[in-house]
Amino acid sequence: MPGQSPYQRPFSIFAGVAIILLLVILSIAIWAPPGLSDEIRKILGWVTGAIVVAAVVIGNRLGFKEGLWKLKEGHRVEVSDGKIIQRRPGIPIVEIPLDQIVSLNQSRGGWLIIRGGERGGEPERQVAVPSEIVGFESLKRELSANRTVSPLRVKFSLWVFLPSASLILACFFLLTSHNRTVVMAAGGAALLLQGFSIYSLRRLMQSNRKVNIIALTYILSFLILAWIVYERATSPF
């Protein structure tokens, strides 16, 4: 694998910009300049809502990709002595003889999944090759010379997007509704969902500096969300 993740730079840029914007908005919320009109407050609320949604969606996506990259570090695949061999730190070596490969599949994320090696009472073995690995295309051409590479079929669940969609919906009602009950319910739901996101990161925050950065974005978003809920709940409708 190459030495540096391609997601580090965009992750750092996104987190840095989000944190700066949230700190500015939080400062305005705390000191509340006398000339701050209701229209500006509303605009700040929409901007904060957009940052919160972006922090959840983009932050989770970049964090997930960076986490996958960490899993790929030290990944090594080679063809030797008529076998394809996969080596990963802390994981037993996997070997599949080339003449025992039964299927080649490529995922939408670029992974090449090689299955085979079943013989006697032994279970089928699998080698997963990430697309970022050096020499990926050469390896793919060599293995697919006498075999067809088929798309990997993965079951897709809409439940994955439920937390993000729920947060977007809660922020929408929080900022647009003129019913105090709806505003408070939407605000409580948004705070609960954002708090759950922070809670889910608690174990990773001790060992991963990048997770700490995105967690700070989430915490700032939570504080500003709390301010927006308070402002909306106490303002006349």
ZATI-266583 format. One record per residue (C-alpha): residue number from 0; residue in one letter; x, y, z. Coordinates in pm, 1 decimal. Example, Ala and Ser with C-alpha at 12.3 -4.5 7.8 and 13.67 -1.06 7.14 Angstrom:
2
node pos:0 | code:A | x:1230.0 | y:-450.0 | z:780.0
node pos:1 | code:S | x:1367.0 | y:-106.0 | z:714.0
***
This chain:
237
node pos:0 | code:M | x:0.0 | y:0.0 | z:0.0
node pos:1 | code:P | x:115.0 | y:360.0 | z:-57.6
node pos:2 | code:G | x:247.9 | y:536.5 | z:249.2
node pos:3 | code:Q | x:-13.5 | y:812.2 | z:287.1
node pos:4 | code:S | x:-390.9 | y:811.1 | z:285.1
node pos:5 | code:P | x:-557.0 | y:1027.6 | z:15.1
node pos:6 | code:Y | x:-828.7 | y:1121.4 | z:265.2
node pos:7 | code:Q | x:-608.2 | y:1294.9 | z:523.0
node pos:8 | code:R | x:-592.7 | y:1632.5 | z:348.9
node pos:9 | code:P | x:-966.6 | y:1671.0 | z:264.4
node pos:10 | code:F | x:-1053.1 | y:1542.2 | z:613.7
node pos:11 | code:S | x:-830.5 | y:1805.0 | z:778.7
node pos:12 | code:I | x:-956.1 | y:2087.6 | z:551.7
node pos:13 | code:F | x:-1321.4 | y:2001.9 | z:612.1
node pos:14 | code:A | x:-1279.5 | y:1969.3 | z:988.4
node pos:15 | code:G | x:-1076.4 | y:2292.6 | z:1012.5
node pos:16 | code:V | x:-1326.9 | y:2501.3 | z:813.3
node pos:17 | code:A | x:-1624.0 | y:2356.6 | z:1005.2
node pos:18 | code:I | x:-1462.2 | y:2424.0 | z:1342.7
node pos:19 | code:I | x:-1370.2 | y:2785.2 | z:1253.6
node pos:20 | code:L | x:-1723.0 | y:2861.7 | z:1127.7
node pos:21 | code:L | x:-1882.9 | y:2704.6 | z:1433.2
node pos:22 | code:L | x:-1652.7 | y:2894.1 | z:1669.5
node pos:23 | code:V | x:-1746.4 | y:3222.8 | z:1499.8
node pos:24 | code:I | x:-2118.9 | y:3145.6 | z:1526.2
node pos:25 | code:L | x:-2079.6 | y:3027.9 | z:1886.2
node pos:26 | code:S | x:-1899.5 | y:3353.6 | z:1973.7
node pos:27 | code:I | x:-2182.4 | y:3557.4 | z:1822.6
node pos:28 | code:A | x:-2435.0 | y:3347.3 | z:2014.8
node pos:29 | code:I | x:-2256.8 | y:3400.1 | z:2347.6
node pos:30 | code:W | x:-2191.4 | y:3773.4 | z:2320.8
node pos:31 | code:A | x:-2506.5 | y:3857.6 | z:2118.7
node pos:32 | code:P | x:-2414.3 | y:4200.1 | z:1971.2
node pos:33 | code:P | x:-2687.3 | y:4463.7 | z:2031.4
node pos:34 | code:G | x:-2741.4 | y:4524.6 | z:1660.9
node pos:35 | code:L | x:-2807.0 | y:4157.9 | z:1584.8
node pos:36 | code:S | x:-3143.4 | y:4150.1 | z:1409.9
node pos:37 | code:D | x:-3389.4 | y:3861.7 | z:1400.8
node pos:38 | code:E | x:-3317.4 | y:3818.2 | z:1031.2
node pos:39 | code:I | x:-2945.6 | y:3771.0 | z:1096.7
node pos:40 | code:R | x:-3025.3 | y:3529.4 | z:1379.3
node pos:41 | code:K | x:-3237.8 | y:3328.7 | z:1138.9
node pos:42 | code:I | x:-2959.7 | y:3323.8 | z:879.5
node pos:43 | code:L | x:-2710.7 | y:3208.4 | z:1144.4
node pos:44 | code:G | x:-2954.5 | y:2935.7 | z:1240.4
node pos:45 | code:W | x:-2977.0 | y:2810.6 | z:881.0
node pos:46 | code:V | x:-2599.0 | y:2824.1 | z:841.8
node pos:47 | code:T | x:-2554.0 | y:2628.7 | z:1163.6
node pos:48 | code:G | x:-2809.7 | y:2372.2 | z:1053.0
node pos:49 | code:A | x:-2625.9 | y:2328.5 | z:723.6
node pos:50 | code:I | x:-2291.9 | y:2286.1 | z:904.4
node pos:51 | code:V | x:-2443.9 | y:2032.9 | z:1144.0
node pos:52 | code:V | x:-2583.7 | y:1826.9 | z:856.3
node pos:53 | code:A | x:-2255.0 | y:1854.0 | z:665.0
node pos:54 | code:A | x:-2060.0 | y:1752.3 | z:975.4
node pos:55 | code:V | x:-2271.8 | y:1440.4 | z:1010.2
node pos:56 | code:V | x:-2283.7 | y:1338.5 | z:643.1
node pos:57 | code:I | x:-1940.6 | y:1444.9 | z:512.5
node pos:58 | code:G | x:-1759.5 | y:1386.0 | z:840.7
node pos:59 | code:N | x:-1896.8 | y:1033.9 | z:871.9
node pos:60 | code:R | x:-1813.8 | y:956.0 | z:510.0
node pos:61 | code:L | x:-1455.6 | y:1084.5 | z:531.7
node pos:62 | code:G | x:-1409.5 | y:922.0 | z:871.6
node pos:63 | code:F | x:-1535.6 | y:590.9 | z:732.6
node pos:64 | code:K | x:-1300.0 | y:610.1 | z:435.1
node pos:65 | code:E | x:-1006.5 | y:702.9 | z:658.5
node pos:66 | code:G | x:-1093.6 | y:410.0 | z:885.9
node pos:67 | code:L | x:-1094.1 | y:175.5 | z:586.0
node pos:68 | code:W | x:-755.2 | y:310.1 | z:484.2
node pos:69 | code:K | x:-620.8 | y:230.9 | z:830.7
node pos:70 | code:L | x:-743.2 | y:-125.3 | z:786.9
node pos:71 | code:K | x:-559.1 | y:-146.7 | z:455.4
node pos:72 | code:E | x:-224.9 | y:-30.2 | z:597.6
node pos:73 | code:G | x:33.9 | y:-306.9 | z:577.2
node pos:74 | code:H | x:-184.6 | y:-496.4 | z:328.3
node pos:75 | code:R | x:34.5 | y:-694.4 | z:88.0
node pos:76 | code:V | x:-67.3 | y:-922.5 | z:-200.0
node pos:77 | code:E | x:168.1 | y:-1118.2 | z:-424.1
node pos:78 | code:V | x:161.2 | y:-1394.4 | z:-682.5
node pos:79 | code:S | x:430.8 | y:-1653.5 | z:-613.9
node pos:80 | code:D | x:480.0 | y:-2025.7 | z:-679.2
node pos:81 | code:G | x:146.9 | y:-2054.4 | z:-855.6
node pos:82 | code:K | x:-45.1 | y:-1899.9 | z:-564.9
node pos:83 | code:I | x:-193.0 | y:-1564.3 | z:-476.3
node pos:84 | code:I | x:-89.4 | y:-1477.4 | z:-122.9
node pos:85 | code:Q | x:-240.0 | y:-1215.9 | z:106.4
node pos:86 | code:R | x:-50.9 | y:-1084.5 | z:408.9
node pos:87 | code:R | x:-197.6 | y:-845.7 | z:664.9
node pos:88 | code:P | x:-56.1 | y:-748.7 | z:1005.8
node pos:89 | code:G | x:-208.2 | y:-955.7 | z:1284.5
node pos:90 | code:I | x:-407.1 | y:-1177.2 | z:1046.0
node pos:91 | code:P | x:-310.2 | y:-1528.5 | z:925.6
node pos:92 | code:I | x:-170.5 | y:-1554.1 | z:573.8
node pos:93 | code:V | x:-427.5 | y:-1652.8 | z:310.9
node pos:94 | code:E | x:-313.4 | y:-1852.2 | z:5.4
node pos:95 | code:I | x:-517.7 | y:-1958.8 | z:-297.0
node pos:96 | code:P | x:-360.6 | y:-2162.8 | z:-580.7
node pos:97 | code:L | x:-422.8 | y:-1987.9 | z:-911.0
node pos:98 | code:D | x:-572.6 | y:-2302.6 | z:-1063.4
node pos:99 | code:Q | x:-825.8 | y:-2321.4 | z:-777.9
node pos:100 | code:I | x:-970.4 | y:-1970.0 | z:-819.0
node pos:101 | code:V | x:-1344.9 | y:-2008.3 | z:-874.4
node pos:102 | code:S | x:-1457.9 | y:-1645.2 | z:-895.1
node pos:103 | code:L | x:-1333.7 | y:-1289.7 | z:-941.1
node pos:104 | code:N | x:-1561.5 | y:-1005.1 | z:-830.0
node pos:105 | code:Q | x:-1502.7 | y:-631.4 | z:-811.4
node pos:106 | code:S | x:-1696.1 | y:-417.0 | z:-565.1
node pos:107 | code:R | x:-1822.1 | y:-65.1 | z:-633.4
node pos:108 | code:G | x:-1552.7 | y:57.8 | z:-395.3
node pos:109 | code:G | x:-1283.5 | y:-94.4 | z:-617.4
node pos:110 | code:W | x:-1195.5 | y:-404.1 | z:-413.2
node pos:111 | code:L | x:-1110.3 | y:-717.8 | z:-610.5
node pos:112 | code:I | x:-1254.9 | y:-1020.4 | z:-430.5
node pos:113 | code:I | x:-1088.6 | y:-1352.6 | z:-515.3
node pos:114 | code:R | x:-1253.1 | y:-1674.6 | z:-397.5
node pos:115 | code:G | x:-1136.2 | y:-2033.3 | z:-425.1
node pos:116 | code:G | x:-903.7 | y:-2285.2 | z:-267.7
node pos:117 | code:E | x:-1181.2 | y:-2520.8 | z:-158.1
node pos:118 | code:R | x:-1058.9 | y:-2877.4 | z:-149.2
node pos:119 | code:G | x:-1133.9 | y:-3183.9 | z:57.8
node pos:120 | code:G | x:-1293.3 | y:-3071.3 | z:382.0
node pos:121 | code:E | x:-1131.7 | y:-2726.1 | z:373.7
node pos:122 | code:P | x:-1361.5 | y:-2422.5 | z:348.8
node pos:123 | code:E | x:-1343.6 | y:-2178.8 | z:60.8
node pos:124 | code:R | x:-1084.0 | y:-1905.5 | z:106.3
node pos:125 | code:Q | x:-1102.5 | y:-1542.5 | z:4.7
node pos:126 | code:V | x:-847.1 | y:-1275.0 | z:-80.2
node pos:127 | code:A | x:-959.2 | y:-909.7 | z:-88.7
node pos:128 | code:V | x:-734.4 | y:-672.0 | z:-283.9
node pos:129 | code:P | x:-791.4 | y:-293.6 | z:-235.3
node pos:130 | code:S | x:-773.4 | y:-83.2 | z:-551.7
node pos:131 | code:E | x:-514.0 | y:149.2 | z:-391.7
node pos:132 | code:I | x:-255.2 | y:-126.9 | z:-368.9
node pos:133 | code:V | x:52.1 | y:-77.9 | z:-587.7
node pos:134 | code:G | x:24.1 | y:-284.7 | z:-908.5
node pos:135 | code:F | x:-351.4 | y:-338.9 | z:-873.5
node pos:136 | code:E | x:-429.4 | y:-315.8 | z:-1246.6
node pos:137 | code:S | x:-141.8 | y:-548.7 | z:-1340.1
node pos:138 | code:L | x:-262.2 | y:-805.5 | z:-1087.3
node pos:139 | code:K | x:-619.4 | y:-775.3 | z:-1214.2
node pos:140 | code:R | x:-511.0 | y:-828.0 | z:-1576.7
node pos:141 | code:E | x:-304.1 | y:-1131.3 | z:-1481.7
node pos:142 | code:L | x:-582.9 | y:-1297.0 | z:-1285.0
node pos:143 | code:S | x:-855.5 | y:-1215.0 | z:-1537.2
node pos:144 | code:A | x:-663.9 | y:-1351.2 | z:-1838.6
node pos:145 | code:N | x:-869.5 | y:-1672.7 | z:-1829.9
node pos:146 | code:R | x:-1155.9 | y:-1561.7 | z:-1604.1
node pos:147 | code:T | x:-1429.6 | y:-1300.1 | z:-1610.3
node pos:148 | code:V | x:-1438.1 | y:-1027.8 | z:-1346.1
node pos:149 | code:S | x:-1800.6 | y:-984.4 | z:-1235.7
node pos:150 | code:P | x:-1948.7 | y:-698.6 | z:-1032.3
node pos:151 | code:L | x:-1987.7 | y:-784.4 | z:-666.2
node pos:152 | code:R | x:-2349.9 | y:-784.2 | z:-559.2
node pos:153 | code:V | x:-2397.5 | y:-629.5 | z:-217.5
node pos:154 | code:K | x:-2728.0 | y:-595.7 | z:-38.7
node pos:155 | code:F | x:-2801.8 | y:-229.6 | z:23.5
node pos:156 | code:S | x:-3007.5 | y:-108.5 | z:317.6
node pos:157 | code:L | x:-3176.3 | y:229.9 | z:344.5
node pos:158 | code:W | x:-3150.4 | y:203.2 | z:724.0
node pos:159 | code:V | x:-2789.3 | y:324.6 | z:694.5
node pos:160 | code:F | x:-2916.5 | y:674.3 | z:604.8
node pos:161 | code:L | x:-3188.2 | y:685.5 | z:870.9
node pos:162 | code:P | x:-2987.4 | y:881.1 | z:1137.6
node pos:163 | code:S | x:-2869.1 | y:1147.9 | z:889.2
node pos:164 | code:A | x:-3213.9 | y:1179.7 | z:729.6
node pos:165 | code:S | x:-3375.0 | y:1209.3 | z:1073.8
node pos:166 | code:L | x:-3131.1 | y:1486.3 | z:1175.2
node pos:167 | code:I | x:-3196.3 | y:1678.5 | z:851.5
node pos:168 | code:L | x:-3572.2 | y:1652.1 | z:907.6
node pos:169 | code:A | x:-3542.6 | y:1760.0 | z:1271.9
node pos:170 | code:C | x:-3331.0 | y:2065.1 | z:1179.3
node pos:171 | code:F | x:-3580.1 | y:2158.2 | z:905.2
node pos:172 | code:F | x:-3875.7 | y:2161.8 | z:1146.7
node pos:173 | code:L | x:-3667.8 | y:2336.0 | z:1413.4
node pos:174 | code:L | x:-3587.1 | y:2626.1 | z:1181.2
node pos:175 | code:T | x:-3913.3 | y:2656.0 | z:985.5
node pos:176 | code:S | x:-4198.2 | y:2564.9 | z:1221.5
node pos:177 | code:H | x:-4404.2 | y:2833.8 | z:1394.0
node pos:178 | code:N | x:-4552.4 | y:2592.7 | z:1648.1
node pos:179 | code:R | x:-4370.7 | y:2593.8 | z:1981.3
node pos:180 | code:T | x:-4447.2 | y:2227.6 | z:2050.8
node pos:181 | code:V | x:-4311.6 | y:2121.4 | z:1712.2
node pos:182 | code:V | x:-4002.6 | y:2338.1 | z:1759.8
node pos:183 | code:M | x:-3925.5 | y:2188.7 | z:2100.3
node pos:184 | code:A | x:-3987.1 | y:1832.8 | z:1980.2
node pos:185 | code:A | x:-3769.8 | y:1883.9 | z:1670.8
node pos:186 | code:G | x:-3499.4 | y:2053.4 | z:1879.9
node pos:187 | code:G | x:-3498.2 | y:1772.1 | z:2133.1
node pos:188 | code:A | x:-3472.2 | y:1513.2 | z:1854.6
node pos:189 | code:A | x:-3185.1 | y:1702.1 | z:1687.3
node pos:190 | code:L | x:-2994.9 | y:1732.2 | z:2017.1
node pos:191 | code:L | x:-3054.9 | y:1364.1 | z:2092.2
node pos:192 | code:L | x:-2927.3 | y:1253.8 | z:1750.3
node pos:193 | code:Q | x:-2622.7 | y:1480.9 | z:1771.0
node pos:194 | code:G | x:-2550.2 | y:1359.8 | z:2123.4
node pos:195 | code:F | x:-2571.1 | y:1000.7 | z:2005.4
node pos:196 | code:S | x:-2316.2 | y:1078.3 | z:1731.1
node pos:197 | code:I | x:-2075.4 | y:1214.8 | z:1993.6
node pos:198 | code:Y | x:-2138.2 | y:914.3 | z:2219.3
node pos:199 | code:S | x:-2064.5 | y:671.9 | z:1932.6
node pos:200 | code:L | x:-1720.9 | y:831.3 | z:1885.9
node pos:201 | code:R | x:-1616.6 | y:811.6 | z:2252.0
node pos:202 | code:R | x:-1405.1 | y:494.4 | z:2220.2
node pos:203 | code:L | x:-1220.4 | y:614.3 | z:1911.2
node pos:204 | code:M | x:-1145.9 | y:959.6 | z:2053.3
node pos:205 | code:Q | x:-869.0 | y:827.0 | z:2279.3
node pos:206 | code:S | x:-655.9 | y:678.0 | z:2001.3
node pos:207 | code:N | x:-729.3 | y:867.8 | z:1681.8
node pos:208 | code:R | x:-640.6 | y:1235.3 | z:1648.8
node pos:209 | code:K | x:-857.7 | y:1279.7 | z:1339.5
node pos:210 | code:V | x:-1158.5 | y:1141.2 | z:1524.0
node pos:211 | code:N | x:-1087.4 | y:1398.5 | z:1796.9
node pos:212 | code:I | x:-1105.3 | y:1676.0 | z:1536.8
node pos:213 | code:I | x:-1439.2 | y:1564.0 | z:1396.7
node pos:214 | code:A | x:-1569.3 | y:1501.6 | z:1750.3
node pos:215 | code:L | x:-1487.1 | y:1866.3 | z:1834.5
node pos:216 | code:T | x:-1694.6 | y:1969.1 | z:1532.0
node pos:217 | code:Y | x:-1983.0 | y:1758.3 | z:1661.5
node pos:218 | code:I | x:-1954.9 | y:1908.5 | z:2011.7
node pos:219 | code:L | x:-1955.0 | y:2265.3 | z:1878.1
node pos:220 | code:S | x:-2253.6 | y:2175.7 | z:1659.6
node pos:221 | code:F | x:-2432.1 | y:2039.9 | z:1967.1
node pos:222 | code:L | x:-2370.4 | y:2361.6 | z:2165.1
node pos:223 | code:I | x:-2496.6 | y:2581.8 | z:1883.5
node pos:224 | code:L | x:-2795.2 | y:2354.5 | z:1829.1
node pos:225 | code:A | x:-2877.9 | y:2395.9 | z:2198.5
node pos:226 | code:W | x:-2857.0 | y:2774.7 | z:2154.6
node pos:227 | code:I | x:-3085.6 | y:2762.6 | z:1848.6
node pos:228 | code:V | x:-3337.9 | y:2545.2 | z:2034.4
node pos:229 | code:Y | x:-3337.9 | y:2792.4 | z:2323.3
node pos:230 | code:E | x:-3375.5 | y:3093.0 | z:2091.9
node pos:231 | code:R | x:-3655.7 | y:2930.7 | z:1893.6
node pos:232 | code:A | x:-3837.8 | y:2801.7 | z:2202.0
node pos:233 | code:T | x:-3833.3 | y:3142.1 | z:2379.8
node pos:234 | code:S | x:-3898.8 | y:3366.5 | z:2078.7
node pos:235 | code:P | x:-4254.5 | y:3488.5 | z:2003.6
node pos:236 | code:F | x:-4430.4 | y:3303.6 | z:1720.7
***
